[in-house]
Amino acid sequence: MKLIHLSDLHIGKRVNEVSMIEDQTYVLAQILHIIDDEQADAVLISGDVYDKSVPSAEAVTLFDDFLCRLAQRKLPVLIISGNHDSPERLAFGNRLMDSCGIHISPVYEGNVRCVTLHDQHGAVNFYLLPFIKPAHVKRYYGDEQIVSYTDACRVAVEQMHIDPAQRNVLLTHQFVTGASTCESEEISVGGSDNVDSTVFQDFDYVALGHLHGPQNIGSNRIRYCGTPLKYSFSEETHLKSVTVVELGEKGQLMLHLRPLQPKHDLRSIRGTFADVTDKAFYFGTATDDYIHVILTDEEDVPEAMGKLRVIYSNIMKLSYDNTRTRANRLIDSATDVQRKSPLDLFGELYELQNNQPMSDEQRTFAQQLIESIQEEKNI
């Protein structure tokens, strides 16, 4: 059975306030061509279909068109919600869409949906586990010891009662310990949302979503396929691709990648203002790419953005790398803020103001409040 593994489409996303709808339309058409060329048997979409829990009308229209084109090909499509999605909105009409082969994970209510497909080797069971938090699982299994994200996923998997003698595939959207991250991803840097990969040991393939960089976790059996497009300049070295999964008999697994070419690449250029505006510097380059210009001038250039936009029509970002900015970065680095979770930072502030650490009850309340604020950011 040949599977196309996708995730983190983030349809409707804006990068540096620039809409990516045109680029997403372009790359989704390219993905359809790859699906046809590979003669795939099913398509897996592992969460973050949209960039917001209440997506724009044009984002919904684009995804609707993509699903219709897949349905016309009579291809089974399996979809789960990610942390950016509203599981209720994404699952709307899922029972109607089942008849067209579009299978969407419902809101997690203690059970995980299983869709079974068949090939010449027999059945393949696909388990659709949407993005979950410990509180989601604890609500239905109060007798279980559920403190961490690993606990939550462990209990959710245990309740699937999978048959390890059969071929089993899991779609899930979590941060698995050991994965590499970039700045465009919303995760807890302190590690509170980590899930240990041993939770997934009984699956023949784990189609992960959540992280933007394509990567295997331990082996090719547990994989993030990554985003189809670059969504921040921290991703500019990523090689975006579609992961093609081939399941043979039990225990047989092969992967290969199909590269994706964006309508506009995302890249940085560096130099003095005189350098980056010199014809010899930019002549012959793709000046319609999305550009981050890093100026090395010691003094700020007046109206630099407007002047640069004449040459680089899709400039997204302008920054400086000089003596002043490097000194500021050293100060920021000394505080080590980026390696601490929001809860840790709040705890330090509380202790500084009150001369005592937060109680366990206060920490629990603060964590719930932080998660609530993070969810509201996606609306």
N, C-alpha and C positions, 0 to 999 in steps of 0.2 A: 504494500500500500504506500502510495506516494503522497506526502503531505506538504503543504505550503505553510510555513510558520511565520506569522506576522504579529506585531504588537506595537503599542504606543504610536498609533497613527496621529494622535493629537490634532484631529481635524478641527479647524477653526483657530488654531494657534496664531498668535502674533509674536514675532521676534523683534525686539527693540521697536515695538509699535508698528511693525510692518506686517500686514496680513499675508499668511502663507497659503491661502486658498488656491491661488493660481498654481503654485508649486505643487500643492498636494493633488490637485486635479491631474497634473502632468505625471506625477510619479505613480498614482493609482492606475492610470491607463497603462503605464509601463509594467506594473505588477500583473495586470490582466493579461498582457502579452506573454509574460513569463509563465503564468499559470497555464495558458494554452500551449505554449511551447513544451512545457514539462509534462503535459497531459496528466495533471494532478488529479488525485482521487478525492481530496478534501482540503479545505482551507481552515486554518486555525488562527484566531485573532485573540491574543492574550491580554486584553485590557487596554485602558486609556484610548478608547476609540475616539473620544472627544477630548478637547483640552479643558473644557469647563463642564461642571455638572449641569448647567443650563446653557447648552450650546446655542450658537447663533443659527438663524434660519438658513443661511447659506451653508453652514457646516452640516446641518441635518440633511439638506438637499443633496449635498455631495455624497454623503455616506449612503443615503437612500439610493442614489444612482449606482453606486458601487455594488450594493447588495443586489439590486435588480439585474445588473449585468452578470453577477455570479449565479443568480437563480436561473437566468436564461441558459446558462451552461449546464444546468442540472447537477451542480456541484454541491455536496454537503458543506455547509459553513458552520463552524462552531465558534461562539463568541462569549467571552466573559467580560464583566465590568472591572475597571481598574480604579485606583484611588481618585482619579480625575473625573470619572464618570458618576452619574447618578444611576445606581442599579435599577431603581424603579422606572426611570424614564427609558433607559436602554432596553429594558425587558418588556416595554409596552408592546402588546400585540404579538408576543412571542409564540403563543399557542396557534395563532393564525399563520405565522411565518413557518412554523414547523412543517406545514404541508408543502412548502416551497423548498424545504431542505435547509432553512436558516434556523439554527438552534442557538438560543441565547440563554445564558445562565439567569435564573430568577434571583430575586433578593434572597440572601442567605437566611434560612430559617431553621437551621440545624441539620438540613439534608443537602447533599450535593447531587446535582443532576448528572445522570449518566446517559450518554448516547452511544449506541453500539452500531458499528459499521462492519461490513464483511468484505473479505477478499478471498483469493484462492487458498489461503492458509487458515481461514476461519474468521472468528470474531475479533474485533479490536474495540475495547471499551474506552470511551473518552469521558473523563470526569471534569466537569466544569466548575472549578472552585474560584469564585470571584474574590476580589480583594477583601480580606477580613482583618479585624482587629481582635485582641483578646476579649473585649467586651461583647463583641458580636457572638462569639462562641459560648462564652460564659453564660449568656442569657438562656441558652437551651441545655447546657450541661453544667448546671450549678454544682453538682457533686464532684466534678473533675477539678484537679489542681491546674488552673489556668491563670498564669501570671504573665508570661511572656508571649511574644508572637510565635515562637517555636512551639510552646504549649498549645496555642490555639490551632496551629496547622496540624500538629500531631493528633489532637482530638478530632478535628475535622476529617483527617485522612482515616483514622481508625473507624469512624462511623460510616465510611464508604463500604467497609467489609469486602474489599477487593479479593478476587481470586488470583493469587500469584502465579497460578499455572497458565492463566490466559495472558494475552497481550493487553497491557493497560497504559493509557496515555493520560497525563494530567495537564490541564491548562490552569495556570495560577499566576497571580500578580503580586509578588512579594519581593522583599530584598533578602536574598540568600547570602549567608555569611561567606566572605571570601571574594565577593564580586567587586569589580572596579567601578567607581562612580565618576560623575562629572558634575559641574556646577548647575546644570539645567534640570537636575533631578531633585524632587522634594522627598528627602529621606532624613531620618534622624541620625545626624553624624555621630552622636554618642553611642549608637548601636542598639538602641532600645527596640527597634523594629526588625532586627536580624532574625532570620529563620535558618536553623541548622539544616544542611542538605540531607542529613541522615533520615529526616522525616519522609523523604521521597524515595527511599531505597527500593521499594517494591514496584516502582513504575518502570516500564520499558523506555519511556521518553517523557520528559517534563518540559513542556513548552512554556517558558517563563516570559512574563512581561514586567515592566517597571523601570528597568535600567536602559539607558539610551545607547550604550556601547555594546556591540555584539560580542559575546564571550561564552565560553563553556565554564561550568562550575564542576571542577574535578575531572569530568570526562564529557564526551559529546552527548551523553545521555541526559544531562541537565543543562539547558541552554537558554540564554537570552539572545533573541534574534536582533534586538536593537531597533531603533527607529528607522523608518525609510528615508528620512531627511535629517539634515543637521539643524538642530533647534537652538544652538548657542555656539559662540565662538570657542567654547571649551571642547566642542565636538569636531573642530575643523580638520583634525587628522584622522577621524573615523572613516572607515571604508564601509559605506552603507550597502546593504545587500538584503536579499531574500534568502532565508534558510529553507532548503529543500530536504525533507526528511524521508528516508526510505525504510519502511519496516518490512523485514522479511519474516521468516519463521521466528518463533519465540527465541529471543536472545540475539537476533540479527538486526543491526542498525547501521545505516550509513547516512552521512550528511554531505551535502555540497552546497555551495553558495552561488547565487546569481547576482552579480553586482548591479546596483542601481545608479543611473546617471541623472543628477538633478537638472532642472531647468536653469537654475542659477546656483552656482556653488557658493559656499560660505568660507571666506578666507581673510587672513590678516596681511597687511603690508606695513612695513616699518621703514622709517627714515626721517630725515629733516623735511620740513615743508618744501624746501627747494628741490629735494630729491624726488619726493612722490608726485610733484607737479611737473617735473622735467619730462619732456616728450620721450626721451630715450628710456625713461623708467617704465612708462606705462604703454608705450606704443606696441601694438601687437598683442597685448594681454586682454583677457576677457573683462573689460571694465564694467560690464553689466552684471557681474557677480555681486553678491552681497558682501560688502567690504567693511572691515574694521581697520581703520587707519591709526597706527601708533606713531605719533610724532616724537622725535628725539630732541627737538629744539629745547633749549633751556628756558626760553621765554614763551609764554602763550602767544599764538598767532591770532590777531584780531579777525573775527568772522571766518575762522578757518573752515568750519563745516560748510557754509555757503559756497566758499571758493572751491572746496574739494568736490562738492556735488556737481559742479560744472563738468568735471572730468569723470568722476565716479558716480554715475546717476543713482546707483543703489547703495550708496554708503549708509551703513546702519549705525556705526559707532565711531566715536573719535576719542582717543585717550592719549596721554603723554607718558613717556618713559624717560625721565631725566633725574637729575640729582634730587630735586624736591620730592618727586613721586616715589623714588626708591627709598628715601628716608621715611616717608609716611608708611610704606609697606613694611619696613623693618619694625616700626612701632606697633603696627597691627599684628605682625607675626609674634612679637614678644608676648602679647596678651593671649595668644593661642585660642582666640575666640572660635575660630572655624572648626576646631576639633571638639567643641563642647556642645551638648544638646541644649535646646531652649530651656528644658527643665533644670539642667545644671546651672545655666547662667542665671535663671530666676532665683535658684536656691542660693547662689553666691550673693546676689543682690539682697535677698531677704536676710541672710546672716549678717551682712555688712550693716544693715539698717537696724537690726533687732538684737545683735550680739548673741544670737543663738540660732542653731539650724532649724529648719522646718520639721514639724512632726510628720509621721507617716501619713496621717490623715490630710495634712496640708499639702504634702507632695502629691497625693492621689488626686486631690481637688485641682491643684495646679496643672497636673498632666492632662486631666479631662478638659480643663479650660483651654490649654494650648492646642489640643487636638480639635476642639470645637472651632477655634479661630482658624486653624489650618484648613478645615473643611469649608469654612465660609469663604476663604480666599479663592476657592475653585468655582464659586457661584458666579 
